[in-house]
Amino acid sequence: MRSNLKWVLILLAVSLAAQGLTAVLPPYIAQLFILASINAVLAVSLNLVNGLSGQFSLGQAGFMAVGAYTAASVNVFLLSSLRGNPAGDQIALVISLIVAAVASGFVGYLVGLPTLRLRGDYLAIVTLGFGEIIRVVILNIQAVGGARGFTNIPNSTSAFLVVFILALCVLLTHRFVMASQGRALLAIRENEIAAEAMGVNTTSYKVGAFVVSSAVAGVAGGLFAHYLSYINPSSFDFMKSVEIVIMVVLGGMGSVSGAILAAFILTFLPEALRPLQDFTHVDLRMVIYSLLLIVMMLMRPQGIFGRRELWQIFSGSKTSKSAK
């Protein structure tokens, strides 16, 4: 109980610090900080599949879209009576996020059950196809705006809630990795055939990780929708999935703290390069952005942290050569 209370207090302290930070930052920087935190939640969710279990999914944007549209629909169409005051707005948002997590997790189960028997490139292609199917289906549902997008979503996402969810994801992922289920996923990542020979039900564990990853992505989608107050199917296309994959790869496959750092770097970097346009009169941001990624992958292909976590680096813990 004392340990759990300690972690709850730490989560609350970090979230309150983030809320205070966004209050003193310029509005534009505060907006980037919140969007980077949402991207970090997405990166942590995908890291559970791509990093910890060794699979390769390209459909994370589709589950984000399910969560975004589910949370927005529940809040706008079903919970309007709760809104009208700050407390009611937050209660409606939390309920919407819970429903979004359940919906995204269910869709992840339907997608993962038949596809996670595949491996490697085949899995990537199938998840990419399902992600695009989800986007096209939403594109043709007029009740949620169709191609016009979903408007008038309550702007109730706060830095406190986003950072609290991000910190909670980090804590739960760390606890999960240290548990027997996490060890089973790590065994699947290292050698799926050997893990199956030792009695690990590889399909069950992979589907479970995929469902949890999809549910967390749905929560990130709900936060995204309630922060921008407008969502469009084009916000959840193939390039969004690629962007999330880049965050995981750049940070280090299997490193939660690396994925978070990469999410912040890749969110802030294009905006940090914006002043160059004033000197060159040409928008070279994406060219420089791409070149930096290429250089990074050539010089450190294992990512920023490899498979290590930030606290392992500072504590000087010994890791295997392959983890560095």
C-alpha positions in Angstrom: 0.0 0.0 0.0 2.8 2.4 0.8 4.5 1.6 -2.5 1.3 2.2 -4.4 0.6 5.5 -2.5 4.1 6.6 -3.3 3.7 6.1 -7.0 0.3 7.8 -7.0 1.8 10.8 -5.3 4.6 10.8 -7.9 2.2 10.7 -10.8 0.1 13.5 -9.3 3.3 15.6 -8.7 4.5 15.1 -12.2 1.1 16.0 -13.7 0.7 19.1 -11.6 4.2 20.2 -12.6 3.3 19.8 -16.3 0.1 21.8 -15.7 2.1 24.6 -14.1 4.7 24.5 -16.8 2.1 24.9 -19.6 0.6 27.8 -17.7 3.8 29.8 -17.8 5.0 28.8 -21.3 3.9 30.7 -24.4 0.7 29.3 -25.8 2.3 28.0 -28.9 5.0 26.1 -27.0 2.4 24.8 -24.5 0.4 23.5 -27.4 3.5 21.7 -28.8 4.2 20.2 -25.4 0.7 18.7 -25.1 0.8 17.4 -28.7 4.3 15.9 -28.0 2.9 14.2 -24.8 0.0 12.7 -26.8 2.5 11.5 -29.4 4.6 10.0 -26.5 1.5 8.0 -25.4 1.2 6.7 -28.9 4.9 5.8 -29.0 4.7 4.0 -25.7 1.6 2.0 -26.9 3.3 1.0 -30.1 6.5 0.1 -28.3 4.6 -2.6 -26.5 4.1 -4.4 -29.8 7.0 -3.4 -32.0 9.6 -3.1 -29.2 8.7 -5.5 -26.5 7.1 -8.4 -28.4 9.2 -8.0 -31.6 6.3 -7.6 -34.0 5.9 -4.9 -36.6 2.6 -3.1 -36.8 1.7 -0.3 -39.1 -1.9 0.3 -38.1 -1.6 2.4 -35.0 -3.2 5.4 -36.6 -6.3 3.3 -37.3 -6.8 2.5 -33.6 -6.0 6.1 -32.7 -8.9 7.1 -35.1 -11.3 4.6 -33.5 -10.5 6.1 -30.1 -10.7 9.7 -31.3 -14.1 9.3 -33.0 -15.5 7.0 -30.2 -14.6 9.5 -27.5 -15.8 12.5 -29.4 -19.2 10.7 -30.3 -19.8 9.6 -26.7 -19.0 13.1 -25.3 -21.0 15.1 -27.9 -24.0 12.8 -28.4 -24.4 11.0 -25.0 -22.8 13.1 -22.3 -23.9 16.6 -23.1 -26.0 16.8 -20.0 -22.8 16.4 -17.8 -21.0 19.3 -19.4 -21.4 22.9 -18.5 -18.9 23.2 -15.6 -15.2 22.3 -15.3 -15.9 19.2 -13.1 -18.6 18.0 -15.4 -16.4 18.5 -18.5 -13.6 16.4 -16.9 -16.0 13.6 -15.8 -17.4 13.5 -19.4 -13.9 13.3 -20.8 -12.8 10.5 -18.5 -15.9 8.5 -19.3 -15.3 9.1 -23.0 -11.7 8.0 -22.8 -12.7 4.8 -21.0 -15.2 4.0 -23.7 -12.7 4.8 -26.4 -10.1 2.4 -24.8 -12.7 -0.4 -24.7 -13.7 0.2 -28.4 -10.1 0.5 -29.6 -9.1 -2.6 -27.6 -12.1 -4.6 -29.1 -11.1 -3.5 -32.6 -7.5 -4.5 -31.8 -8.7 -7.9 -30.8 -10.7 -8.4 -34.0 -7.7 -7.3 -36.0 -5.0 -9.1 -34.0 -6.6 -12.5 -33.6 -6.3 -13.5 -37.3 -3.3 -11.4 -38.2 -0.8 -12.1 -35.3 -0.3 -15.6 -36.5 1.7 -13.9 -39.3 5.2 -12.6 -38.8 7.5 -9.9 -40.1 6.6 -8.1 -43.3 3.3 -9.9 -43.7 2.1 -8.6 -40.3 3.1 -5.1 -41.3 1.2 -5.2 -44.6 -1.9 -6.6 -43.0 -2.0 -4.1 -40.1 -1.4 -1.3 -42.6 -4.4 -2.6 -44.6 -6.6 -2.7 -41.6 -5.6 0.8 -40.5 -6.6 2.1 -43.9 -9.9 0.2 -43.8 -10.7 1.9 -40.5 -9.9 5.3 -41.9 -12.0 4.7 -45.1 -15.0 3.4 -43.1 -14.9 6.5 -40.9 -14.6 8.7 -44.0 -18.0 7.4 -45.2 -19.9 7.7 -41.9 -21.8 11.0 -42.2 -23.0 10.9 -38.6 -19.5 11.8 -37.5 -18.8 14.3 -40.3 -17.5 12.0 -43.0 -14.9 13.8 -45.1 -15.8 17.1 -43.5 -14.5 16.0 -40.2 -16.0 16.0 -36.7 -16.5 19.5 -35.3 -17.6 21.1 -32.0 -15.8 18.6 -29.8 -15.4 20.0 -26.3 -11.9 21.3 -25.7 -11.4 19.7 -22.3 -8.0 18.0 -22.6 -5.4 19.4 -20.1 -1.7 19.0 -19.7 -2.4 17.5 -16.3 -4.5 14.7 -17.7 -2.2 14.0 -20.7 0.9 13.8 -18.6 -0.8 11.7 -15.9 -1.9 9.2 -18.5 1.6 9.2 -20.1 3.3 8.7 -16.7 0.7 5.9 -15.8 1.5 4.2 -19.1 5.2 4.3 -18.3 4.7 2.9 -14.8 2.3 0.1 -16.0 4.6 -0.8 -18.9 7.6 -1.1 -16.5 5.6 -3.2 -14.1 4.3 -5.4 -17.0 7.8 -6.0 -18.3 9.0 -7.1 -14.9 6.1 -9.6 -14.6 5.9 -13.1 -16.1 3.7 -11.8 -19.0 6.4 -9.3 -19.9 9.1 -11.9 -19.7 7.1 -14.1 -22.0 6.9 -11.2 -24.5 10.6 -10.6 -24.3 11.2 -14.3 -25.0 8.9 -14.1 -28.1 10.9 -11.1 -29.2 14.2 -12.9 -28.9 13.2 -16.2 -30.5 9.5 -17.0 -31.1 10.1 -20.6 -32.1 12.2 -21.3 -29.0 9.6 -19.5 -26.8 6.8 -21.7 -28.3 8.9 -24.8 -27.8 9.2 -23.9 -24.1 5.4 -23.8 -23.7 4.7 -20.1 -24.2 1.4 -19.5 -26.0 2.8 -17.0 -28.4 -0.4 -16.1 -30.2 -2.2 -15.5 -27.0 0.5 -13.2 -25.6 0.9 -11.3 -28.9 -2.8 -10.8 -29.2 -3.0 -9.6 -25.5 -0.1 -7.1 -26.1 -1.8 -5.9 -29.3 -5.1 -5.3 -27.5 -3.5 -3.3 -24.8 -1.5 -1.3 -27.3 -4.7 -0.6 -29.3 -6.6 0.5 -26.2 -3.8 2.9 -25.2 -3.7 4.3 -28.7 -7.5 4.8 -28.5 -7.0 6.9 -25.3 -4.4 9.0 -27.1 -6.8 9.5 -29.9 -9.5 10.7 -27.5 -7.1 13.1 -25.9 -6.1 14.4 -29.4 -9.8 14.9 -30.4 -10.6 16.8 -27.2 -7.6 19.0 -27.5 -8.0 20.2 -31.1 -11.8 20.2 -30.9 -11.8 19.0 -34.5 -10.7 15.7 -36.2 -10.6 14.6 -39.8 -9.9 11.2 -41.3 -6.8 12.6 -43.0 -5.3 13.1 -39.6 -5.1 9.3 -39.2 -3.6 8.2 -42.5 -0.7 5.9 -43.3 1.9 8.7 -42.6 0.6 9.0 -39.0 1.4 5.4 -38.4 4.8 5.8 -40.0 5.5 8.8 -37.8 4.7 6.7 -34.7 6.9 3.9 -35.9 9.8 6.4 -36.5 9.4 7.5 -32.9 9.8 4.0 -31.6 12.7 3.1 -33.8 14.5 6.4 -33.2 14.2 6.1 -29.4 15.2 2.4 -29.4 13.1 -0.7 -30.0 12.0 -1.8 -26.5 13.0 1.4 -24.7 10.0 3.2 -23.2 11.9 6.3 -22.2 13.6 6.4 -25.6 10.2 6.4 -27.3 9.1 9.3 -25.2 12.3 11.3 -25.9 12.0 10.6 -29.6 8.3 11.7 -29.6 9.3 15.1 -28.1 12.2 15.5 -30.5 10.2 14.7 -33.6 7.3 16.9 -32.5 9.4 20.0 -31.7 12.1 19.6 -34.4 10.0 20.7 -37.4 8.9 23.8 -35.5 12.4 24.5 -34.3 13.6 24.5 -37.9 10.9 26.9 -39.0 13.1 30.1 -38.6 15.3 28.8 -41.4 12.6 29.6 -43.8 13.0 33.3 -43.1 16.6 33.1 -44.3 16.3 30.7 -47.2 12.8 31.7 -48.3 12.3 28.0 -49.0 10.7 25.5 -46.6 13.6 23.1 -46.1 12.3 21.8 -42.8 11.3 18.3 -43.9 14.5 17.9 -46.0 16.7 18.7 -42.9 14.3 16.6 -40.7 14.8 13.6 -43.1 18.5 14.0 -43.3 18.9 14.1 -39.6 16.9 10.8 -39.3 19.1 9.2 -42.0 22.3 10.3 -40.2 20.9 9.1 -36.9 20.1 5.6 -38.3 23.5 5.4 -40.0 25.5 6.4 -36.9 23.3 4.6 -34.2 20.9 2.1 -35.9 19.8 0.7 -32.5 18.2 4.1 -31.6 19.0 6.7 -29.0 18.8 4.4 -25.9 18.9 1.0 -27.6 17.0 -1.4 -25.4 18.0 0.4 -22.2 15.9 2.8 -20.2 16.9 6.3 -19.0 17.3 5.2 -15.4 19.5 2.3 -16.4 21.9 4.7 -18.2 22.2 7.0 -15.3 22.6 4.2 -12.8 25.3 2.7 -14.9 23.6 -0.7 -14.9 25.3 -3.4 -17.0 23.6 -4.3 -20.2 24.4 -6.8 -22.8 26.2 -5.6 -25.9 23.1 -6.1 -28.0 21.1 -3.9 -25.7 23.4 -0.8 -26.1 
